[in-house]
Amino acid sequence: MKICPPRKAVFPIAGLGTRFLPATKVMPKEMLPIVDKPVLQYAVEEARDAGITDFIFITSHDKGMLEDHFDVNHELHAILEKRKRFADIKVLEATFLPAGHLIVTRQYEPLGLGHAVWCARRIIGDEPFAVLLPDDVILSKKPCLAQMMEVYAKHGGNVLATMPIPKSQSSRYGIIDVASEDSDILPMRGIVEKPTPEKAPSNLAVVGRYILQPDVFDLLEKQKCGAGGEIQLTDALATLIGMGQPFHACRFEGQRFDCGDKVGFLSANIAFALQRPDLSAPLREAILPLLKEI
Ligand code: UTP
């Protein structure tokens, strides 16, 4: 049987971003920059590099800036052209999504991640699709979603990205249940949202990258609120596993930063800047004395 790769990706970006107030009072948290690129652009580029052609943003009111970022700014383009600033034009061109390939729909109330994904049901139709949570920014040689696409090409079904965490932190994540942990591609037996360390079935947490079958929409349609009073994606996935749908967890190569959290966001800025030939040396020079002072 030929397994067709997903071509559509959902980006749930309708959250409130309260952990970054007051910065996010007016500006969406997905526009906060890692070095000089908005958090959301990292996820869009990762998806594009993995073969995604259709980008579905689940937004909320006052988040129009996120659509504008991937549009053409004719005025700026014309000024840069006149001034022969070709390097800057190239930087801008990397932000364009082709006409007709950015689809935006709204989640009217922040009812949870599961509900945000459900808002894409009519756009996805009856195809497998990817979900990327832009808060999770991943520094890797090969994009994380591309690594997952390879697992999908081999096994089909549903694929989740996973990483080991200290068990004491399990109540911050979805935690997977696996029969054994002796490979990087793990058939899953279950998944639990934010369990206490005593109840966590493993130390493997779900990271915000998913390849899913459209069957998940039927479950999300009927689902009641779970942990935190929100409609949880994890609960729908747990039910699908129970119904016998194949799920594999992919232990990916790379370092994940939780950019929805201040320490994760600041660490990502430092890690990505240290990768840049133009910034690495001057940044080291600037931060080493600061660290010594503490
Ligand atoms: P978070 O749990 O980080 O919530 O959402 P948040 O509202 O964005 O941020 P804080 O906690 O108030 O600071 C995880 C991801 O799910 C999306 C968010 O935009 C983020 O990408 N999300 C969450 C939605 O799209 N809708 C929701 O109802 C909830």
Residues whose N, C-alpha, C, O or C-beta is under 5 A from the ligand:
A	BS01	UTP	P12 I13 A14 G15 L16 G17 T18 R19 F20 I58 E109 P110 L111 G112 L113 A116 L133 P134 D135 G260
